[in-house]
Amino acid sequence: MNITLPEDFNTLCSIYQINPENLIQSFVNEVSFPSFYSRPNDTDRWATYFFLHFLDVEETKYDVNEDMEDHYLRRFTDVLKHNFENHFDDVSKAENDGRDVMRQWHKAALAERARYITDNL
């Protein structure tokens, strides 16, 4: 992966003696719908907020199946709601159940892309 690090970012990393790769890795480790939505009061949600902002601003540039997105976001919401109502104290269960929905969504998205490629051969 090659990315261009802007001067302001490099300067801050240098001042604080932070390896840019470590900071970026720490950031991407925190981008998580399951964690974000399962832990609404946690303070480690900024990376996912940034991701959501990116989607809001840039999503039209990407080929996203909106029906599939709506379907899986509803499933995701339903699973988390069920967990909050029935297992309020078990945040890890809500997170894991949300992650299962994300895996199903990912599998469906990849299958749709593969079908698009093979159907047009």
MARBA-3410 file (N, C-alpha, C, O; in Angstrom, 1 decimal):
121
0.8,-1.2,0.0,0.0,0.0,0.0,0.9,1.2,0.0,1.8,1.3,0.8 ~ 0.6,2.1,-0.9,1.3,3.4,-0.9,0.4,4.5,-0.7,-0.6,4.7,-1.4 ~ 0.7,5.4,0.3,-0.1,6.5,0.6,0.8,7.7,0.7,2.0,7.6,1.1 ~ 0.3,8.9,0.4,1.1,10.1,0.5,0.8,10.8,1.9,-0.4,11.1,2.2 ~ 1.7,10.9,2.7,1.5,11.6,4.0,1.8,13.1,3.9,2.8,13.5,3.5
0.7,13.8,4.2,0.9,15.3,4.1,1.8,15.9,5.1,2.1,15.3,6.2 ~ 2.3,17.0,4.8,3.3,17.7,5.7,2.8,17.8,7.1,3.5,17.6,8.1 ~ 1.6,18.3,7.3,1.0,18.5,8.6,1.1,17.2,9.5,1.4,17.2,10.6 ~ 0.7,16.1,8.8,0.7,14.8,9.5,2.1,14.4,9.9,2.4,14.0,11.0 ~ 3.0,14.5,8.9,4.4,14.2,9.2,5.0,15.0,10.3,5.8,14.5,11.1
4.7,16.3,10.3,5.2,17.2,11.3,4.8,16.8,12.7,5.6,16.8,13.6 ~ 3.4,16.6,12.8,2.9,16.2,14.1,3.6,14.9,14.6,3.9,14.7,15.8 ~ 3.7,13.9,13.7,4.3,12.6,14.0,5.7,12.8,14.5,6.2,12.2,15.4 ~ 6.4,13.7,13.8,7.8,14.0,14.2,7.9,14.6,15.5,8.8,14.3,16.3 ~ 7.1,15.6,15.8,7.1,16.4,17.0,6.9,15.4,18.2,7.6,15.4,19.2
5.9,14.5,18.0,5.5,13.6,19.1,6.3,12.3,19.0,6.1,11.3,19.8 ~ 7.2,12.2,18.1,8.0,11.0,17.9,7.2,9.7,17.7,7.4,8.7,18.3 ~ 6.2,9.9,16.8,5.3,8.8,16.5,5.6,8.2,15.2,5.7,9.0,14.2 ~ 5.7,6.9,15.1,5.9,6.3,13.8,4.6,6.4,13.0,3.6,5.8,13.5 ~ 4.5,7.0,11.8,3.3,7.1,11.1,2.6,5.8,10.9,1.3,5.7,11.0
3.3,4.8,10.6,2.7,3.4,10.4,2.0,3.0,11.6,0.9,2.4,11.5 ~ 2.5,3.2,12.8,1.9,2.8,14.0,0.6,3.5,14.3,-0.4,3.0,14.7 ~ 0.6,4.8,14.0,-0.6,5.7,14.2,-1.7,5.2,13.2,-2.8,5.1,13.6 ~ -1.3,5.0,12.0,-2.3,4.6,11.0,-2.9,3.2,11.3,-4.1,3.0,11.2 ~ -2.0,2.3,11.8,-2.5,1.0,12.1,-3.4,1.1,13.3,-4.4,0.4,13.4
-3.1,1.9,14.3,-3.9,2.1,15.5,-5.3,2.6,15.0,-6.3,2.2,15.6 ~ -5.3,3.6,14.1,-6.6,4.1,13.6,-7.4,3.1,12.9,-8.6,2.9,13.3 ~ -6.8,2.3,12.0,-7.6,1.3,11.2,-8.1,0.2,12.2,-9.1,-0.4,11.9 ~ -7.4,-0.1,13.2,-7.8,-1.1,14.2,-9.1,-0.7,14.9,-9.8,-1.6,15.3 ~ -9.4,0.6,14.9,-10.6,1.0,15.6,-11.8,1.3,14.7,-12.8,1.6,15.2
-11.6,1.1,13.4,-12.8,1.3,12.5,-13.6,0.0,12.6,-13.2,-1.0,12.1 ~ -14.8,0.1,13.2,-15.6,-1.1,13.4,-17.0,-0.8,13.7,-17.3,-0.1,14.7 ~ -17.9,-1.2,12.8,-19.4,-1.0,13.1,-19.8,-1.8,14.3,-20.5,-1.2,15.2 ~ -19.4,-3.1,14.4,-19.8,-3.8,15.6,-19.4,-3.1,16.9,-20.2,-3.0,17.9 ~ -18.2,-2.7,17.0,-17.7,-2.0,18.3,-18.4,-0.7,18.4,-18.8,-0.3,19.5
-18.5,0.1,17.4,-19.1,1.4,17.4,-20.5,1.4,17.9,-20.9,2.2,18.8 ~ -21.3,0.5,17.3,-22.7,0.5,17.7,-23.0,-0.3,19.0,-24.1,-0.2,19.6 ~ -22.1,-1.2,19.4,-22.3,-2.0,20.6,-21.8,-1.2,21.8,-22.2,-1.6,22.9 ~ -21.1,-0.2,21.6,-20.5,0.5,22.7,-20.8,2.0,22.6,-19.8,2.8,22.4 ~ -22.0,2.4,22.6,-22.4,3.8,22.3,-21.8,4.9,23.2,-21.7,6.0,22.9
-21.4,4.5,24.4,-20.8,5.5,25.3,-19.3,5.5,25.4,-18.7,6.3,26.1 ~ -18.7,4.6,24.6,-17.2,4.6,24.6,-16.6,5.8,23.9,-17.3,6.4,23.0 ~ -15.4,6.2,24.3,-14.8,7.3,23.6,-13.9,7.0,22.5,-13.3,7.9,21.8 ~ -13.7,5.7,22.2,-12.8,5.2,21.1,-13.6,5.1,19.8,-13.3,4.1,19.0 ~ -14.5,6.0,19.5,-15.4,5.8,18.3,-15.0,6.7,17.1,-15.6,6.7,16.1
-13.9,7.5,17.3,-13.6,8.6,16.3,-13.2,8.0,15.0,-13.5,8.6,13.9 ~ -12.5,6.9,15.0,-12.1,6.3,13.7,-13.3,5.9,12.9,-13.4,6.1,11.6 ~ -14.3,5.3,13.5,-15.5,4.9,12.8,-16.3,6.1,12.4,-17.0,6.1,11.4 ~ -16.3,7.2,13.3,-17.0,8.4,12.9,-16.4,9.0,11.6,-17.1,9.4,10.7 ~ -15.1,8.9,11.5,-14.4,9.4,10.3,-14.8,8.5,9.1,-15.1,9.0,8.0
-14.9,7.2,9.2,-15.3,6.3,8.2,-16.8,6.7,7.7,-17.0,6.7,6.5 ~ -17.7,6.9,8.7,-19.0,7.2,8.4,-19.1,8.6,7.6,-19.9,8.8,6.7 ~ -18.3,9.5,8.1,-18.2,10.8,7.4,-17.7,10.6,5.9,-18.2,11.2,5.0 ~ -16.7,9.8,5.8,-16.2,9.5,4.4,-17.3,8.9,3.6,-17.5,9.3,2.4 ~ -18.1,8.0,4.1,-19.2,7.4,3.3,-20.2,8.5,3.0,-20.7,8.5,1.8
-20.5,9.3,3.9,-21.5,10.4,3.6,-21.0,11.3,2.5,-21.8,11.7,1.7 ~ -19.7,11.6,2.5,-19.2,12.5,1.5,-18.8,11.9,0.2,-19.1,12.4,-0.9 ~ -18.3,10.6,0.2,-17.7,10.0,-1.0,-18.5,8.8,-1.5,-18.1,8.3,-2.6 ~ -19.6,8.4,-0.9,-20.2,7.1,-1.3,-20.7,7.1,-2.7,-20.7,6.0,-3.4 ~ -21.1,8.2,-3.3,-21.5,8.3,-4.7,-20.4,7.9,-5.6,-20.7,7.6,-6.8
-19.2,8.0,-5.2,-18.1,7.6,-6.1,-17.8,6.1,-6.2,-17.1,5.6,-7.0 ~ -18.6,5.3,-5.3,-18.4,3.9,-5.2,-19.7,3.2,-5.6,-20.8,3.7,-5.4 ~ -19.5,2.0,-6.2,-20.6,1.2,-6.7,-21.1,0.4,-5.5,-20.7,-0.7,-5.3 ~ -22.1,0.9,-4.8,-22.6,0.3,-3.6,-24.1,-0.1,-3.9,-24.9,0.7,-4.3 ~ -24.4,-1.4,-3.6,-25.7,-1.9,-3.8,-26.5,-1.4,-2.6,-26.4,-1.9,-1.5
-27.3,-0.3,-2.8,-28.0,0.3,-1.7,-29.1,-0.6,-1.1,-29.3,-0.5,0.1 ~ -29.7,-1.5,-1.9,-30.7,-2.4,-1.4,-30.0,-3.4,-0.4,-30.6,-3.7,0.7 ~ -28.9,-3.9,-0.8,-28.1,-4.8,0.0,-27.7,-4.0,1.3,-27.8,-4.6,2.4 ~ -27.2,-2.8,1.1,-26.7,-2.0,2.3,-27.9,-1.8,3.3,-27.7,-2.1,4.5 ~ -29.1,-1.4,2.7,-30.2,-1.2,3.6,-30.6,-2.5,4.3,-30.9,-2.5,5.5
-30.6,-3.6,3.6,-31.0,-4.9,4.2,-30.1,-5.3,5.3,-30.5,-5.6,6.4 ~ -28.8,-5.2,5.1,-27.8,-5.7,6.1,-27.7,-4.6,7.3,-27.4,-5.0,8.4 ~ -27.9,-3.4,7.0,-27.9,-2.4,8.1,-29.1,-2.6,9.0,-29.1,-2.4,10.2 ~ -30.3,-3.0,8.4,-31.5,-3.3,9.2,-31.2,-4.5,10.0,-31.5,-4.6,11.2 ~ -30.6,-5.6,9.4,-30.3,-6.8,10.2,-29.3,-6.5,11.3,-29.5,-6.9,12.4
-28.3,-5.7,11.0,-27.3,-5.3,12.0,-28.0,-4.6,13.2,-27.8,-4.9,14.3 ~ -28.9,-3.6,12.8,-29.6,-2.9,13.9,-30.5,-3.8,14.7,-30.6,-3.7,15.9 ~ -31.2,-4.7,14.0,-32.1,-5.6,14.7,-31.3,-6.5,15.7,-31.8,-6.8,16.8 ~ -30.2,-7.0,15.2,-29.3,-7.9,16.1,-28.9,-7.1,17.3,-28.9,-7.6,18.4 ~ -28.4,-5.9,17.1,-27.9,-5.1,18.2,-29.1,-4.7,19.2,-28.9,-4.8,20.4
-30.2,-4.4,18.6,-31.4,-4.0,19.5,-31.7,-5.3,20.3,-32.0,-5.1,21.5 ~ -31.8,-6.4,19.7,-32.1,-7.7,20.4,-31.1,-7.9,21.6,-31.5,-8.2,22.7 ~ -29.8,-7.7,21.3,-28.8,-7.9,22.3,-29.0,-6.8,23.4,-28.8,-7.2,24.6 ~ -29.2,-5.6,23.1,-29.4,-4.6,24.2,-30.6,-4.9,25.0,-30.6,-4.6,26.2 ~ -31.7,-5.4,24.4,-32.9,-5.7,25.2,-32.8,-7.0,26.0,-33.3,-7.1,27.1
-32.0,-8.0,25.5,-31.9,-9.3,26.2,-30.6,-9.6,26.9,-30.5,-10.5,27.7 ~ -29.6,-8.9,26.5,-28.2,-9.2,27.0,-27.5,-7.9,27.3,-26.4,-7.7,26.8 ~ -28.1,-6.9,27.9,-27.6,-5.6,28.1,-26.2,-5.5,28.6,-25.4,-4.7,28.2 ~ -25.9,-6.4,29.5,-24.5,-6.4,30.2,-23.5,-7.1,29.3,-22.3,-7.0,29.7 ~ -23.9,-7.8,28.3,-22.9,-8.6,27.5,-22.6,-7.8,26.2,-23.1,-8.2,25.1
-21.7,-6.8,26.3,-21.3,-6.0,25.2,-20.6,-6.9,24.1,-20.8,-6.7,22.9 ~ -19.8,-7.8,24.6,-19.0,-8.6,23.6,-19.9,-9.5,22.8,-19.6,-9.7,21.6 ~ -21.0,-9.9,23.4,-22.0,-10.7,22.6,-22.6,-9.9,21.5,-22.7,-10.3,20.3 ~ -23.0,-8.7,21.8,-23.6,-7.7,20.8,-22.5,-7.5,19.7,-22.9,-7.5,18.6 ~ -21.3,-7.2,20.1,-20.3,-7.0,19.2,-20.0,-8.2,18.3,-19.9,-8.0,17.0
-19.9,-9.4,18.8,-19.7,-10.6,18.0,-20.9,-10.9,17.1,-20.7,-11.3,16.0 ~ -22.1,-10.7,17.6,-23.3,-10.9,16.8,-23.3,-9.9,15.6,-23.7,-10.2,14.5 ~ -23.0,-8.6,15.9,-22.9,-7.6,14.9,-21.8,-8.0,13.9,-22.0,-7.8,12.7 ~ -20.7,-8.5,14.3,-19.6,-8.9,13.4,-20.1,-10.0,12.5,-19.6,-10.1,11.4 ~ -20.9,-10.9,13.0,-21.4,-12.0,12.2,-22.3,-11.5,11.1,-22.2,-11.9,9.9
-23.1,-10.5,11.4,-23.9,-9.8,10.3,-23.0,-9.2,9.3,-23.2,-9.2,8.1 ~ -21.9,-8.5,9.8,-21.0,-7.9,8.8,-20.3,-8.9,7.9,-20.1,-8.7,6.8 ~ -20.0,-10.1,8.5,-19.4,-11.2,7.7,-20.4,-11.6,6.6,-20.0,-11.9,5.5 ~ -21.7,-11.8,7.0,-22.7,-12.2,6.0,-22.8,-11.1,4.9,-22.9,-11.5,3.7 ~ -22.8,-9.9,5.3,-22.9,-8.8,4.3,-21.7,-8.8,3.4,-21.9,-8.7,2.2
-20.5,-9.0,3.9,-19.3,-9.1,3.1,-19.4,-10.2,2.1,-19.1,-10.0,1.0 ~ -19.8,-11.4,2.6,-20.0,-12.5,1.7,-21.0,-12.3,0.6,-20.7,-12.6,-0.6 ~ -22.1,-11.7,0.9,-23.1,-11.3,-0.1,-22.6,-10.3,-1.1,-22.9,-10.4,-2.3 ~ -21.8,-9.3,-0.6,-21.3,-8.3,-1.5,-20.3,-8.9,-2.5,-20.2,-8.6,-3.7 ~ -19.4,-9.8,-1.9,-18.4,-10.5,-2.8,-19.1,-11.4,-3.8,-18.7,-11.5,-5.0
-20.1,-12.1,-3.4,-20.9,-13.0,-4.3,-21.5,-12.2,-5.4,-21.5,-12.6,-6.6 ~ -22.1,-11.0,-5.1,-22.7,-10.1,-6.1,-21.7,-9.7,-7.1,-21.9,-9.6,-8.3 ~ -20.5,-9.3,-6.6,-19.4,-8.8,-7.5,-18.9,-9.9,-8.4,-18.7,-9.7,-9.6 ~ -18.8,-11.1,-7.9,-18.4,-12.2,-8.7,-19.4,-12.6,-9.7,-19.1,-12.9,-10.9 ~ -20.7,-12.5,-9.3,-21.7,-12.8,-10.3,-21.7,-11.8,-11.4,-21.9,-12.1,-12.6
-21.5,-10.5,-11.1,-21.4,-9.5,-12.1,-20.3,-9.8,-13.1,-20.5,-9.6,-14.3 ~ -19.2,-10.2,-12.6,-18.0,-10.5,-13.5,-18.3,-11.7,-14.3,-18.1,-11.7,-15.5 ~ -18.8,-12.8,-13.7,-19.0,-14.0,-14.5,-20.2,-13.9,-15.4,-20.1,-14.6,-16.5 ~ -21.2,-13.2,-15.1,-22.4,-13.0,-15.9,-22.0,-12.3,-17.2,-22.7,-12.4,-18.2 ~ -21.0,-11.5,-17.2,-20.6,-10.6,-18.3,-19.5,-11.2,-19.1,-18.9,-10.5,-19.9
-19.1,-12.5,-18.9,-18.1,-13.1,-19.7,-18.6,-13.5,-21.1,-17.8,-14.0,-21.9
END
